């Protein structure tokens, strides 16, 4: 074990400090500053800041040429209030680390301490603290940043804690591990009328009523396979809260989800045509907007092989678990540029679920996660 007992105590407190002061996607200023301070104290050879927003990358150079190996954690918290009596509970109203990104950062902080004491024999290690994972915008912004070309990796690794799975066990597979998804917003516009004479206007009511079940019928879920598709209507709005006006404006929001990016392209085409047809039939204009766009996340076989060797060497139990999974992860953007793999680390079968208001990252995972990452790194660069 490369961490001392004192390291574990200090990293746990560092994690809890992040938990007290969460910052949501795009606002991670103080979190990034805390990471920079940590990387400086650990002795990083170089620190890249403002990467794709508030992203931070710590670079630890090896003694000779070799591969660049990148490990990623996320900076952002969620816009959800926390329900907790813990002394380190969130002090930010309506914001909290309820996905465990504070714990993922602590795992990379542990790596930084180990690398500060013993540099790689060859190549270099990159510790990337990525912004805005929760919105799907962060990884794409990092990759698009010109500074990312300076640290272009040969391998990329990440983890995510997973409640509902036995504590300390790992789920890992090759191929798709999490779905592509995107938020689709359909805006319909007609003409208002007096509520007593609705025939003189153009209302979106019928189109909205038609689209809600029709969109859902495009994908109702089912087994996780290449053909998996799901459409979930998340919001609908028609007109103003008034009794005297027949509405002119309507919106319907839906989350589209598929196993692969190719499947998403096909689903988007069908959903857009459905919206256009409904608008045409009711004499409405239509605008279609997208947000929270996530590519599917795919584990490269060669990257998975390195993780499996590390898990076996460290005696960490692993299998495929329930993978692939429905939730999305923007790590897929990083995997488009180098062999990449993400594994899922069990947080306990009875642990509160991700995004629940009573969730908190299990501190005992810091040592386990960092040990797996460090073994993976040493096997690659010595």
C-alpha positions as CSV (number, residue, x, y, z in Angstrom):
1,X,0.0,0.0,0.0
2,X,1.5,3.3,-1.1
3,X,-0.6,5.4,1.4
4,X,0.3,5.8,5.0
5,X,-2.4,5.9,7.7
6,X,-1.7,9.6,8.0
7,X,-2.4,10.0,4.3
8,X,-5.7,8.3,4.6
9,X,-6.7,10.6,7.5
10,X,-5.7,13.7,5.7
11,X,-7.3,12.7,2.3
12,X,-10.5,11.8,4.1
13,X,-10.6,15.3,5.7
14,X,-9.7,16.9,2.3
15,X,-12.6,15.0,0.7
16,X,-15.0,16.2,3.5
17,X,-13.8,19.7,3.0
18,X,-14.9,19.5,-0.7
19,X,-18.2,18.0,0.4
20,X,-18.9,21.0,2.7
21,X,-18.4,23.4,-0.2
22,X,-19.9,22.0,-3.4
23,X,-20.0,23.8,-6.7
24,X,-22.2,22.8,-9.6
25,X,-21.2,22.5,-13.2
26,X,-19.5,25.6,-14.6
27,X,-19.0,27.1,-11.2
28,X,-16.1,25.0,-9.8
29,X,-13.8,28.0,-9.1
30,X,-13.0,27.2,-5.4
31,X,-12.9,23.5,-6.0
32,X,-10.4,23.9,-8.8
33,X,-8.3,26.2,-6.5
34,X,-8.3,23.5,-3.8
35,X,-7.1,20.9,-6.4
36,X,-4.3,23.2,-7.5
37,X,-3.1,23.6,-3.9
38,X,-3.2,19.9,-3.4
39,X,-1.2,19.2,-6.6
40,X,1.3,21.8,-5.7
41,X,1.9,20.3,-2.3
42,X,2.2,16.9,-3.8
43,X,5.0,18.1,-6.1
44,X,3.4,18.0,-9.5
45,X,5.9,18.9,-12.2
46,X,3.4,21.1,-14.0
47,X,-0.2,22.1,-13.4
48,X,-2.5,23.1,-16.3
49,X,-5.4,25.3,-15.3
50,X,-8.6,26.6,-16.9
51,X,-8.8,23.5,-19.0
52,X,-12.2,23.3,-20.8
53,X,-13.5,25.8,-18.2
54,X,-12.3,25.3,-14.6
55,X,-10.5,22.0,-15.3
56,X,-7.2,21.2,-13.7
57,X,-4.5,18.7,-14.8
58,X,-1.5,17.7,-12.7
59,X,1.5,16.4,-14.7
60,X,4.0,14.0,-13.2
61,X,6.9,13.4,-15.5
62,X,8.8,10.1,-15.7
63,X,12.5,9.6,-15.9
64,X,12.4,8.5,-19.6
65,X,10.2,8.3,-22.6
66,X,7.0,6.2,-22.5
67,X,3.3,6.4,-22.7
68,X,1.1,9.2,-21.2
69,X,-1.5,7.8,-18.9
70,X,-4.4,9.9,-17.8
71,X,-6.7,9.4,-14.9
72,X,-9.9,11.5,-14.6
73,X,-12.1,12.7,-11.8
74,X,-14.9,15.2,-11.8
75,X,-15.1,18.6,-10.1
76,X,-18.8,19.3,-10.0
77,X,-21.6,18.7,-7.6
78,X,-25.4,18.6,-8.1
79,X,-28.1,21.2,-7.8
80,X,-29.9,19.1,-5.1
81,X,-30.2,19.9,-1.4
82,X,-28.6,17.4,1.0
83,X,-30.4,15.7,3.8
84,X,-27.7,14.8,6.4
85,X,-26.7,15.2,10.0
86,X,-23.0,14.6,9.1
87,X,-20.6,17.3,10.4
88,X,-19.3,17.6,6.8
89,X,-22.7,18.1,5.2
90,X,-23.1,20.7,2.5
91,X,-23.1,24.3,3.5
92,X,-24.4,25.5,0.1
93,X,-28.1,25.8,-0.1
94,X,-29.6,23.5,-2.8
95,X,-26.2,22.1,-3.8
96,X,-24.4,18.9,-2.7
97,X,-21.9,16.3,-3.7
98,X,-24.5,13.5,-4.1
99,X,-22.8,11.6,-6.9
100,X,-19.4,11.1,-5.2
101,X,-17.3,13.4,-7.3
102,X,-15.6,14.6,-4.1
103,X,-14.6,11.0,-3.4
104,X,-13.3,10.5,-7.0
105,X,-11.2,13.7,-6.5
106,X,-9.8,12.3,-3.3
107,X,-8.7,9.1,-5.1
108,X,-6.8,11.2,-7.6
109,X,-5.4,13.2,-4.7
110,X,-4.1,10.0,-3.3
111,X,-2.4,9.2,-6.6
112,X,-0.8,12.6,-6.5
113,X,0.8,11.9,-3.2
114,X,2.1,8.6,-4.3
115,X,3.5,10.1,-7.6
116,X,5.1,13.0,-5.7
117,X,7.1,10.4,-3.7
118,X,7.9,8.2,-6.6
119,X,7.8,9.4,-10.2
120,X,7.0,7.0,-13.1
121,X,10.0,5.2,-14.5
122,X,8.9,6.0,-18.1
123,X,6.3,8.3,-19.7
124,X,4.2,10.5,-17.6
125,X,1.0,10.5,-15.5
126,X,-1.8,13.0,-15.9
127,X,-4.3,13.6,-13.2
128,X,-7.3,15.4,-14.8
129,X,-9.9,17.0,-12.6
130,X,-12.7,17.7,-15.2
131,X,-15.4,20.3,-14.9
132,X,-19.1,20.0,-15.8
133,X,-19.6,16.3,-16.0
134,X,-23.2,16.4,-14.8
135,X,-24.3,18.5,-17.8
136,X,-22.3,16.5,-20.4
137,X,-20.4,19.6,-21.4
138,X,-17.2,19.2,-19.5
139,X,-15.3,16.4,-21.3
140,X,-16.1,17.9,-24.7
141,X,-14.8,21.3,-23.6
142,X,-11.6,19.8,-22.2
143,X,-11.0,17.9,-25.5
144,X,-11.7,21.0,-27.6
145,X,-9.3,23.1,-25.5
146,X,-5.9,23.7,-27.2
147,X,-4.2,23.0,-23.9
148,X,-5.4,19.4,-24.1
149,X,-3.2,18.7,-27.1
150,X,-0.2,19.3,-24.8
151,X,-1.2,16.4,-22.6
152,X,-2.7,14.1,-25.2
153,X,-2.9,10.7,-23.5
154,X,-2.1,7.2,-24.8
155,X,-4.5,5.7,-22.2
156,X,-7.4,7.1,-20.2
157,X,-8.9,5.6,-17.1
158,X,-11.7,6.6,-14.7
159,X,-14.0,5.1,-12.1
160,X,-17.3,5.8,-10.6
161,X,-18.6,4.6,-7.3
162,X,-21.8,2.5,-7.5
163,X,-24.3,2.1,-4.6
164,X,-26.3,-1.2,-4.8
165,X,-23.1,-3.2,-5.5
166,X,-21.1,-5.0,-2.8
167,X,-18.6,-2.7,-1.1
168,X,-15.2,-2.8,-2.8
169,X,-16.2,-5.1,-5.6
170,X,-15.6,-3.9,-9.2
171,X,-17.8,-4.1,-12.3
172,X,-15.9,-4.0,-15.6
173,X,-16.6,-5.0,-19.2
174,X,-15.3,-4.3,-22.7
175,X,-17.5,-2.4,-25.1
176,X,-20.4,-0.1,-24.2
177,X,-20.7,0.6,-20.5
178,X,-23.1,3.5,-20.3
179,X,-25.7,5.0,-22.7
180,X,-25.7,7.9,-25.0
181,X,-28.4,10.4,-24.0
182,X,-29.6,13.9,-24.7
183,X,-32.3,16.3,-23.6
184,X,-34.7,17.2,-26.4
185,X,-36.8,20.3,-26.1
186,X,-39.7,20.7,-28.6
187,X,-41.1,24.3,-28.8
188,X,-44.4,24.7,-30.5
189,X,-45.8,28.1,-31.5
190,X,-49.3,29.0,-32.8
191,X,-51.6,32.0,-32.1
192,X,-53.5,32.9,-29.0
193,X,-57.3,33.4,-28.9
194,X,-60.0,34.2,-26.4
195,X,-60.9,31.1,-24.5
196,X,-64.5,31.5,-25.6
197,X,-63.4,31.4,-29.3
198,X,-60.5,29.0,-29.5
199,X,-61.3,28.4,-33.2
200,X,-59.9,31.8,-34.0
201,X,-56.4,30.8,-32.7
202,X,-53.9,28.1,-33.3
203,X,-53.4,26.0,-30.2
204,X,-50.6,23.5,-29.4
205,X,-52.8,21.4,-27.1
206,X,-53.6,18.6,-29.5
207,X,-49.9,18.4,-30.7
208,X,-48.7,18.1,-27.1
209,X,-51.3,15.5,-26.2
210,X,-50.3,13.5,-29.3
211,X,-46.5,13.8,-28.8
212,X,-46.4,12.8,-25.1
213,X,-47.3,9.1,-25.7
214,X,-45.9,9.0,-29.2
215,X,-42.4,10.0,-28.2
216,X,-42.5,7.5,-25.3
217,X,-43.5,4.8,-27.8
218,X,-40.2,5.3,-29.7
219,X,-38.3,3.6,-26.9
220,X,-39.7,2.0,-23.9
221,X,-36.4,0.5,-22.6
222,X,-36.1,-3.3,-22.3
223,X,-32.9,-5.4,-22.2
224,X,-29.6,-3.7,-22.5
225,X,-28.6,-4.5,-26.1
226,X,-27.4,-2.7,-29.2
227,X,-31.0,-1.9,-30.1
228,X,-31.8,-0.5,-26.6
229,X,-33.8,2.8,-26.8
230,X,-35.7,4.8,-24.2
231,X,-37.6,8.1,-24.4
232,X,-38.7,9.6,-21.1
233,X,-41.0,12.7,-21.1
234,X,-39.7,14.9,-18.3
235,X,-41.7,18.1,-18.7
236,X,-44.5,19.7,-20.6
237,X,-46.0,23.2,-20.6
238,X,-48.9,24.8,-22.4
239,X,-49.8,28.5,-22.5
240,X,-50.1,30.8,-19.5
241,X,-51.8,30.1,-16.1
242,X,-55.0,32.0,-17.2
243,X,-58.6,31.0,-17.9
244,X,-59.4,33.5,-20.5
245,X,-56.7,32.7,-23.1
246,X,-56.5,29.8,-25.5
247,X,-52.7,29.1,-25.7
248,X,-50.3,29.7,-28.5
249,X,-47.1,28.3,-26.9
250,X,-46.3,24.8,-25.8
251,X,-43.2,22.9,-24.9
252,X,-42.4,19.2,-24.3
253,X,-39.1,18.1,-22.9
254,X,-37.9,14.5,-23.2
255,X,-34.7,12.6,-22.5
256,X,-33.6,10.3,-25.4
257,X,-31.4,7.3,-24.4
258,X,-29.7,4.6,-26.5
259,X,-26.9,2.1,-26.1
260,X,-24.8,3.6,-28.8
261,X,-24.2,6.9,-30.6
262,X,-25.4,5.3,-33.9
263,X,-28.6,4.3,-32.2
264,X,-29.0,7.9,-30.9
265,X,-28.7,9.3,-34.5
266,X,-31.5,7.0,-35.6
267,X,-33.7,7.9,-32.5
268,X,-33.2,11.6,-33.0
269,X,-34.2,11.4,-36.6
270,X,-37.5,9.6,-35.7
271,X,-38.3,12.0,-32.8
272,X,-37.6,15.1,-34.9
273,X,-39.8,13.8,-37.7
274,X,-42.6,13.0,-35.2
275,X,-42.4,16.6,-33.8
276,X,-42.5,18.2,-37.3
277,X,-45.4,16.1,-38.3
278,X,-47.4,16.9,-35.2
279,X,-46.7,20.6,-35.7
280,X,-47.7,20.5,-39.3
281,X,-50.9,18.8,-38.6
282,X,-51.9,21.5,-36.1
283,X,-50.6,24.5,-38.1
284,X,-47.9,25.2,-35.7
285,X,-44.2,26.3,-36.1
286,X,-41.7,24.1,-34.3
287,X,-38.2,24.6,-32.9
288,X,-36.1,21.7,-31.6
289,X,-33.3,22.3,-29.2
290,X,-30.8,19.9,-27.4
291,X,-28.9,20.1,-24.2
292,X,-27.1,17.7,-21.8
293,X,-25.7,15.7,-24.7
294,X,-23.7,12.6,-23.7
295,X,-22.0,10.2,-26.1
296,X,-22.1,6.6,-25.2
297,X,-19.2,5.4,-23.1
298,X,-17.2,2.5,-24.5
299,X,-14.4,0.6,-22.9
300,X,-11.5,-0.3,-25.2
301,X,-10.3,-3.9,-24.8
302,X,-6.6,-3.0,-24.3
303,X,-7.5,-0.5,-21.6
304,X,-9.8,-3.1,-19.9
305,X,-6.9,-5.6,-20.0
306,X,-4.7,-3.3,-18.0
307,X,-7.4,-2.7,-15.4
308,X,-8.1,-6.4,-15.0
309,X,-4.4,-7.2,-14.4
310,X,-4.3,-4.5,-11.7
311,X,-7.5,-5.8,-10.1
312,X,-6.1,-9.3,-10.0
313,X,-2.8,-8.2,-8.7
314,X,-4.5,-6.2,-5.9
315,X,-6.9,-9.0,-5.1
316,X,-10.0,-6.9,-5.8
317,X,-13.0,-9.0,-6.8
318,X,-14.5,-8.1,-10.2
319,X,-17.0,-9.3,-12.8
320,X,-19.3,-7.7,-15.3
321,X,-21.9,-6.7,-12.6
322,X,-25.0,-5.2,-14.2
323,X,-23.1,-3.5,-17.0
324,X,-23.9,-2.0,-19.4
325,X,-26.0,0.6,-17.6
326,X,-28.7,3.1,-18.5
327,X,-27.2,6.3,-17.0
328,X,-24.8,8.4,-19.1
329,X,-21.3,9.5,-18.5
330,X,-19.4,12.1,-20.4
331,X,-16.2,10.1,-20.1
332,X,-17.1,8.8,-23.6
333,X,-15.7,12.0,-25.0
334,X,-12.3,11.2,-23.6
335,X,-12.5,7.7,-25.0
336,X,-12.8,9.0,-28.5
337,X,-9.2,10.1,-28.5
338,X,-7.3,7.2,-26.8
339,X,-8.0,3.7,-25.5
340,X,-10.0,4.3,-22.4
341,X,-11.8,2.3,-19.7
342,X,-14.0,3.1,-16.8
343,X,-14.8,0.7,-14.0
344,X,-17.5,0.9,-11.3
345,X,-16.5,0.5,-7.6
346,X,-19.2,-0.9,-5.2
347,X,-20.2,1.5,-2.5
348,X,-22.3,-1.0,-0.7
349,X,-25.5,-2.9,-1.4
350,X,-27.6,-0.9,1.1
351,X,-25.9,2.5,0.4
352,X,-28.0,5.5,-0.5
353,X,-28.3,5.7,-4.3
354,X,-26.5,8.3,-6.5
355,X,-28.3,11.7,-6.6
356,X,-30.4,10.8,-3.5
357,X,-30.4,13.6,-1.0
358,X,-29.0,11.4,1.8
359,X,-26.1,10.0,-0.3
360,X,-22.5,10.5,0.9
361,X,-19.3,9.0,-0.6
362,X,-17.9,6.1,1.5
363,X,-14.4,7.3,2.6
364,X,-13.0,3.8,2.8
365,X,-13.2,3.6,-1.0
366,X,-10.4,6.2,-1.3
367,X,-7.7,3.7,-0.5
368,X,-9.2,0.9,-2.7
369,X,-9.8,3.1,-5.7
370,X,-6.3,4.7,-5.5
371,X,-4.7,1.4,-5.1
372,X,-6.3,0.1,-8.3
373,X,-5.3,3.2,-10.2
374,X,-1.7,3.1,-8.9
375,X,-1.2,-0.5,-9.8
376,X,-2.6,0.2,-13.3
377,X,-0.2,3.1,-13.7
378,X,2.9,1.2,-12.5
379,X,2.1,-1.7,-14.8
380,X,2.1,0.8,-17.7
381,X,5.0,3.2,-16.9
382,X,6.8,1.6,-14.0
